[in-house]
Amino acid sequence: MRKLGRVFNKTRNGLIVVQSLLKDPRRLVGASVYDEDLKKIGKVIDVIGRVDSPYVVVKPIAHEYAEFIELGSNVYYRVERKKTKRYGKKGKRRKGGGRRKRRKR
């Protein structure tokens, strides 16, 4: 896990705004966010603000997480890998498709 930044604000909708320490946090959309006790609190849903000082918007798993997290506390992130499909020895099988050759008349 890596440090994402500090909690900057909480919105009326229950979202958490984090002042990012990263220069380009756009790739973090969908990443899991954890508090200082390494408990999962939510996921990154958006990046807002200026390019030189971005803010990350986190949607908590439950409304209670937004209430108990304190302003100024550090939060961490982890990008989860997508599961890949594994195929047999023959590799990926495709049905149909491909280019058809047109007949000249």
Secondary structure, DSSP 8 states (H G I E B T S, - for coil): -EEEEEEEEE-TTS-EEEEESSS-GGGGTT-EEE-TT--EEEEEEEEEE-SSSEEEEEEESSHHHHHHS-TT-EEEEE----------TT-----S-S-------
